Amino acid sequence: MNGRIDYHQVAPLTVWLDGKEQQCSVDKTSTTDSHWTLVLTTPDGRTWTGSGQGLWTAFLELRRQLEPVGYKLCCAGAKLDANMRGGRWSDGDIVDLLSRRTLLGFRHKAFLFDYAPPAKTATVDEQSARYDRWLATPWWRALLPGDPVR
């Protein structure tokens, strides 16, 4: 990491494993040049680390490590319809929840680590594919019945 520590916080985070929710902790650190490190610690003491330029990059790296071993983060940033469009490479911690209304210009936002039920979350690949489909959706599809994102 370059630069001095600019931000450090340890916060609770709910994860889904083996059909039940567990409370873990996530240690969030950033430097003055927006390099983020996220360290997830489970109740049994195991840890995973994701880091990168910008919070979203570190968050995705952490999720890519957790998914193969069965962990699912129960937070807004892991929702199928979430994406960090603004502030992706900076210190922003707000995700956009992309929906029919977003196609019409209305923003629905959430904090990256706000709780989300496991049924609303997805893998990084599923989330990325949904975002790509959302980007390709013409705004006028929001006026038609059904899910405008196909």
N, C-alpha and C positions, 0 to 999 in steps of 0.2 A: 504494500500500500504506500502511496505517496501522500505527502501532506500530513498535517496533524489531525488528530481526532476532533471532529466538529460536532458529532452527535453520538450519544450512547444511551440505550434504554433496554431494559429487560422487561418483557411483557408476557402475560399468559396467552396461549394459543391452543384452541381445540383442534385435535386431530382425530381421524376416524381410522380404527384398526380392528380387524377381526369382528366387525359388526357392532362395535361400541365406541363411544367417544371417550377420549382421554385428554386430560389437561397437561399440556407441555409448556415449556417456556421458550421464547425466542429472544435472543440477544441481538439487538440491531445496532450496528456501528457504521458511521460514515466518516470519511475524511473531508477536508476542506475542498478537495477536488472531485467530490461526489462518487468516490469508490465506496461501495456498500459491502458489508459482510453481515450475513444472517446466520446465526448458530441456533439450531433447534435442539433442545435437550428433552428427552422423554423421561417419564417418571422413573424408569429403571436405569437412568444415567447414560444411555446411548446418545451420541450427538452426530449431527450432520451439518455441514457448512456449505453455504452458497455465497459466492461473491462476484462482483462485477461492477462495471461502470454504470451507475444508476440503480435505484432500488428495484425496479421491475426486472432488470437483468439478473440481479442476485436472487430475487424471489423465484424466477423461473428455473435457475440453476438448482436451487434448493429443492423445488418440486420434482425436477427430473431425477434427483437422487432418491427421493422418498417414494415415488410411485412404484418403482420395480420391487421394493420390499414391502409393499402393501399399505403404506401410509397415505392418507388423503387429508390435505389441509382443509379445515372447515372455516373458510374465510371468504370475504367478498372477492378478493383477488383470484381465487380459484373457481369462481362461478363460471359456468359455461359461457355466459354472455358478457363477461368482464374483460376489459382491456385497458391498459394505461396508454392513452393516446397523448395527452398533454403531460409533460414532466417525465416521460419515459426514461430519459437519460440524466435526470436531475434528482433533486431531493423530494419530489412530489410523492405523496402517499395516497393520492386519490385515483380510483379507477372509475372508468365510465362503464355503466351497465347498458349495453347496446340492445335496443328494442325497437318496436314499431314507432314509438314516439321519437326516438333518436333519429330515425330516418327523416322525420319531419322537422328536425332542428331543436328538439327539446332534450336537454341533458339530464340524465339521472345518474347520480354519482354516489359513491360509497368510499369509506376508508378501506385501504387494502386489507387490513387485518380485522375488520368488523366480522362478527360471526355470520356464517351462512350454513344452512343445514347440508349434510352430506349429499342428499339427493339432488341438490342444486349445483353441486360442484362437478368438475370434469378433469380429465387429464390435460396436460399441457398441449398435446397433439390435437385433442378434440376441441379445445378452446381456440387454438390457432386456426384450425380448419373452419370453425364457426365464424371467426373474425374475418377470414378471407371471403367467406360467402356473404357476410354482412357488407363488406366493402364493395362487393360486386352487385349488391341489390339496389335497383333504381328506387328513388324516393317514393314514386307513385305506388309501388307495391304495398306501402303502408296503408293505403286506402282500401285495399282488397281484403276480404275475409281470410282468416287463417294466418299462419305464420308467414310473414313476408320474406324471411330469410330461408332460402332453400338450399 
